[in-house]
Amino acid sequence: MQQDAEKHDKNASQYAGRWIAKMRNEIVGHGGTPEQARHAANATRHKETPEISFVPMTPPLVFSPVLNNILSAFPTDIPIYLVGGAVRDLLLSRSIHDYDFILPDNSLEISRQIANRIGAAYFPLDSKRGTARVIFTDEDGVRNILDFSTNRGPNIYSDLKDRDFTVNAMALDIHKPHELLDPLGGASDLNKKLLRACTQKSLIKD
């Protein structure tokens, strides 16, 4: 029994940062979202209901001290996603001073509130598209840029799929940093050092 459990844990580790679908302790599907994992499982086991779970990153992703210091200024009752190059650089353990956030709505109002709470400068960039920038200088004298936008589409998944490259199409809910949203396999491409467009029209649209 212990050997079976160890074997399962080893198999699951292959899918770190992804969602897996299990049936009778066997992994039968995986994906960058719970829906993708469920769909993959149903393709071969359509009469059974899989158990969906997330395989945590090892080691877990850790926000920078600068970002951790200001997170208390963010509202806790709505999902706010760190997206794009910041997530990519987080996976690569690079220093980050330019952050992009996606909100479901009211991005201008919320970003202004955050700027006021942390004593930062606020600049609306595109009121029609709900895009704003917050700039502040940290204790080390380094300027940090926080860009806030509203979803491009009905949800975060549609926003990610509308980006340029898969390595820039990942997201983290700041309230759930252990769960990587990676609907297009960007983490795998990053590990393989592969630059792949999200769609055939990605570069034209970008």
Long-range contacts (C-beta under 8 A, 24 or more apart in sequence): 12-55, 13-55, 13-58, 15-55, 16-55, 16-56, 16-57, 16-58, 17-55, 17-56, 17-57, 17-180, 17-182, 17-187, 18-54, 18-55, 18-180, 18-182, 18-187, 19-52, 19-53, 19-54, 19-55, 20-52, 20-53, 20-54, 20-55, 21-50, 21-51, 21-52, 22-50, 22-51, 22-52, 22-53, 23-48, 23-50, 23-51, 31-183, 32-180, 32-181, 32-182, 32-183, 32-184, 32-185, 32-186, 33-157, 33-181, 33-182, 33-183, 36-183, 54-178, 54-179, 56-178, 57-178, 57-180, 60-177, 60-178, 61-90, 61-91, 61-172, 61-177, 61-178, 61-180, 62-177, 63-90, 63-174, 63-177, 64-95, 64-96, 66-97, 66-138, 66-142, 66-144, 67-96, 67-99, 69-138, 70-114, 70-118, 70-136, 71-174, 73-114, 73-117, 73-118, 74-114, 74-174, 75-110, 75-113, 76-175, 78-103, 78-104, 78-110, 79-103, 79-104, 79-156, 79-173, 79-175, 80-173, 80-174, 80-175, 81-156, 81-171, 81-172, 81-173, 81-174, 81-181, 82-171, 82-172, 82-174, 83-156, 83-159, 83-160, 83-170, 83-171, 83-172, 84-163, 84-168, 84-169, 84-170, 85-168, 87-170, 87-171, 87-172, 87-180, 88-167, 88-168, 88-170, 88-186, 88-190, 90-172, 91-170, 91-187, 91-190, 92-190, 97-142, 97-143, 97-144, 97-145, 98-144, 98-145, 98-147, 99-144, 99-145, 99-146, 99-147, 100-147, 100-149, 101-146, 101-147, 101-148, 101-149, 101-174, 102-148, 102-149, 102-150, 102-151, 102-156, 102-159, 102-171, 103-130, 103-148, 103-149, 103-150, 103-151, 104-150, 104-151, 104-155, 104-156, 105-130, 105-150, 105-151, 106-130, 106-150, 107-131, 107-132, 107-148, 107-149, 107-150, 108-132, 108-148, 110-148, 111-146, 111-148, 114-146, 114-148, 120-146, 156-181, 157-181, 157-183, 160-184, 160-198, 161-198, 161-199, 162-198, 162-205, 163-198, 163-202, 163-206, 164-197, 164-198, 164-202, 164-203, 164-206, 165-189, 165-195, 165-196, 165-197, 165-198, 165-202, 166-196, 166-197, 166-198, 167-195, 167-196, 169-198
